[in-house]
Amino acid sequence: MRRALIGPGCALLRWYSSRHRRHGDADRAIGILGENGYRGAFAVASVVGIGWLVAAYNRAPYRGTWGMLEWWKPIAIVLMLPASLLVVIGLTTPNPTSLAQEERVAQPPQGIVWITRHPFLTGVGLWALVHLIGNGDVASLVFFATWAIVALAGTVLIDAKRRRLLGAAWEPFAAQTSIVPFAAIAARRNRFIPREVGLWRWVTALLAYVLMLGGQAPITGVSPFPA
């Protein structure tokens, strides 16, 4: 059963990385399908791959490694707050690193993008690492490691693709922002202004965080709170 999980995990990693690195194949596919058709095909394939991975994870038997760590749960609760903020706010903030938003590179960064130019992927990576540490079994190790690698490697791959496609237009945006959260702020290349995020995004992200904490036990059967 571990092979059934490792298979879709490796396939998802190969598919995602090839989409950003194999320029010739991607260009030929775009020539045949058109830009929108290519993006649609990639979206469908991604959903299928993710569904395959989730199904394999749900079917995998429990094989313990370090076991579920009760002491990690309070830390996880704290870390999941910035993960939720990054994911929800990142999804709803205009950003030239997001899908089909390349033209925004000429506009000034705003909101959460000052913290990291890949807020959604950074949040997903943090979510995956938190759960990888806390779950302590083989299936979770493969499942969450796949998510972490796809998300965190994706930040570098997307940067490389944007630099290739946008050329000199990419450089001012990249100079003002950073992949690593708060790195550009620490280097005094920009300044985060919380009100730029928008009140509704803060509220939505916090609500998602509360619902996630409250809904985890009924949905997964595992409480996020220490015993």
BELWO-V660045 format. One record per run of one state. SS is the DSSP state (alpha for helix, beta for strand, coil for the rest). FROM is the first residue (numbers start at 1). LEN is the number of residues. If there is no record, write none. Layout:
# BELWO-V660045
ss=[SS,SS]
from=[FROM,FROM]
len=[LEN,LEN]
This chain:
# BELWO-V660045
ss=[coil,alpha,coil,alpha,coil,beta,coil,alpha,coil,alpha,coil,alpha,coil,alpha,coil,beta,alpha,coil,alpha,coil,alpha,coil,alpha,coil,alpha,coil]
from=[1,2,22,23,60,64,65,72,93,102,107,111,115,119,136,137,138,167,168,177,183,187,194,197,199,221]
len=[1,20,1,37,4,1,7,21,9,5,4,4,4,17,1,1,29,1,9,6,4,7,3,2,22,7]
